[in-house]
């Protein structure tokens, strides 16, 4: 079974969390550092591209656009009709 970029990212996220955890041993943190290096360092995280660009997950983008389109007027994060139309246009261009 081949590991996907997302699988590698999840593993890297776990090791990065271990490094931040004050309750883990120094040996455990050293192991996590080594694994992160083997996984590719910061490039191991899903969506990371060179020069700080992030390749966004299309499913997440579509979900955000749908949320904007269906955002009710009484919501504190109200989306204008113009914003909703822009979200619809972008969603349609993705399909």
C-alpha positions in Angstrom: 0.0 0.0 0.0 1.4 3.4 -1.0 1.2 6.2 1.5 -0.5 9.4 0.2 0.7 13.0 0.8 -2.1 13.2 3.3 -0.9 10.1 5.2 2.6 11.5 5.4 1.2 14.9 6.6 -0.8 13.3 9.4 2.2 11.4 10.6 4.3 14.6 10.5 1.6 16.5 12.4 1.7 13.9 15.2 5.4 14.1 15.5 5.3 17.9 15.5 2.7 17.8 18.3 5.0 15.5 20.2 7.8 18.0 20.0 5.6 20.6 21.5 4.3 18.4 24.3 5.9 19.2 27.7 5.0 15.7 29.0 7.0 13.7 26.5 10.5 12.5 27.1 13.6 13.9 25.5 14.2 10.5 23.8 10.7 10.6 22.3 11.3 14.2 21.1 14.6 13.1 19.5 12.8 10.3 17.7 10.2 12.7 16.4 12.8 15.1 15.1 14.5 12.2 13.2 11.2 11.0 11.7 10.3 14.5 10.7 13.6 14.9 8.9 13.0 11.6 7.1 9.6 12.7 6.1 10.9 15.8 4.5 10.7 18.4 7.3 8.2 21.2 6.6 7.6 19.9 3.1 6.0 16.7 4.7 2.9 18.7 5.6 0.0 18.2 3.2 -0.5 21.2 0.9 2.9 22.7 1.4 4.6 23.8 -1.8 7.8 25.7 -2.3 8.2 29.4 -1.4 5.3 29.4 1.1 2.5 28.6 -1.3 -0.2 26.3 -0.1 -2.1 24.0 -2.4 -5.6 24.1 -0.8 -7.7 21.0 -0.6 -10.5 21.5 -3.2 -13.1 19.8 -1.0 -12.4 22.3 1.8 -12.5 25.3 -0.6 -15.8 24.1 -2.0 -17.2 23.6 1.5 -16.2 27.1 2.5 -17.8 28.6 -0.6 -21.0 26.6 0.1 -21.0 27.9 3.6 -20.7 31.5 2.4 -23.5 31.0 -0.1 -25.8 29.6 2.6 -24.8 32.1 5.3 -28.0 33.5 6.9 -28.4 37.2 7.3 -28.7 37.1 11.1 -25.3 35.4 11.4 -22.6 37.6 12.9 -20.4 36.8 9.9 -22.9 38.0 7.4 -22.0 37.6 3.7 -23.3 40.2 1.4 -25.3 39.3 -1.7 -22.3 40.3 -3.8 -20.1 38.0 -1.7 -22.5 35.2 -2.1 -22.6 35.7 -5.9 -18.8 35.7 -6.0 -18.8 32.5 -4.0 -21.3 30.9 -6.4 -19.2 32.0 -9.4 -16.0 30.6 -7.9 -17.8 27.3 -7.0 -19.2 27.0 -10.5 -15.7 27.5 -12.0 -14.3 24.7 -9.8 -16.7 22.2 -11.2 
